[in-house]
Amino acid sequence: MDKKVLVEELNRLKESSNYRSLTLQNENGLNLSSNDYLGLGRDRSLREEFYRDNLPRLSSSSSRLIDGSYDEIMELERRAEEIYGKPCIMFNSGYDANSSLIETFTTKDTLILTDRLNHASIYDGIIHSKATFLRYKHLDLMNLEELLKKYSKRYTDILVISESIYSMDGDIADIERLVALKKEYNFTLMIDEAHSYGVYGYGITYNLKLVKDVDFLVIPLGKGGGSVGAMVFCEREFKEYIVNRSRKFIYSTALPPINSCWNLFILNKMNDFEERRAKLEILKNYTLKLLKENGIKIESTTHIISIVIGDNERVVKISDNMRRKGYILYPIKEPTVPKGTARFRIGLNPNITYLEIEKFVEELRDEINSVL
Ligand SMILES: Cc1ncc(COP(=O)(O)O)c(C=O)c1O
């Protein structure tokens, strides 16, 4: 490892406005960059209610297979299985779940067909697997079908991976069509619902009654779930195989009881959050309308609103100016999004008022028009 080479690389990142650094979270501005889509993670009264009845340990002190399968995590998996109608196994994060499932269940004879814009955790799993992979055009299931037609005779083991709502574009995959294709071409289907859990209750796949048809349903809990960790739903034999073969599941300290207890608390309360979901829906429609009226180009149709600026330097400058005006609006740059599509990604939540969003859209419009 040559430190000089690393420093040169860091300097290049700085020159291209692509350098990343840790900044203290600003609690005072209007936060438009959080994934706490229902406001559950920051809700004080919910926390007070939780702590009134629960005093779980803060560490599991062990991996799942040794001493880490404590009451709360077993109960969480049991209850999740009861709700979703399929066995559940907890991973410490969505990143671990996605990457490990791909590493564990594919071989050199597998073909992975992945949406071009799938999350880095999916790509890391693919890179660390021995499988061959091809990317289909984002959300383009005709393109996916072309690939299936072309390759389904050559490969008997095909894994198709999609997210439900895309985190950087705020658009939605057609899960019904994916399931129909699975029935026709007989592949293994994996869906990541990181950005729909909570906002769509138990998720889009659950609402469509398609959990039984998805081989690996991954539900990371760090966003709308107001927590951390990921539920994976799969058949019993797959769960057994994970317990025996998934290195990220086996060789890591289990999530702490406090977290499992909180995940269970939220899971059981999911139907009580209807008012928040309805508020978010109205706020989303209002925000999309305001952005359009103010000439700001958007493609999203969900609570995640993507505003592509293009140039790194410009997106950073606008973000800095907005921060000075009291808005927390982080710039998103490559490699998180494709080069040349640097953007803002607005994550709405039901606690934002109409007045706040009106003022924000005006300020953003002025910045976009003045920073050239
Ligand atoms: C689509 C998607 N999948 C998985 C992850 C990773 O989940 P986690 O943050 O729980 O590791 C994220 C978020 O970072 C994500 O956006």
The ligand as a Gaussian input file, in Angstrom:
#p B3LYP/6-31G(d) Opt

LIG

0 1
 C      -31.993000      -0.658000      -2.201000
 C      -31.115000      -0.835000      -1.018000
 N      -30.809000      -2.081000      -0.623000
 C      -30.027000      -2.306000       0.441000
 C      -29.499000      -1.263000       1.164000
 C      -28.613000      -1.549000       2.308000
 O      -29.335000      -1.675000       3.470000
 P      -28.641000      -1.387000       4.861000
 O      -28.490000       0.099000       4.963000
 O      -29.555000      -1.982000       5.849000
 O      -27.312000      -2.053000       4.827000
 C      -29.841000       0.061000       0.804000
 C      -29.414000       1.230000       1.576000
 O      -28.424000       1.666000       1.820000
 C      -30.638000       0.271000      -0.322000
 O      -30.934000       1.509000      -0.731000

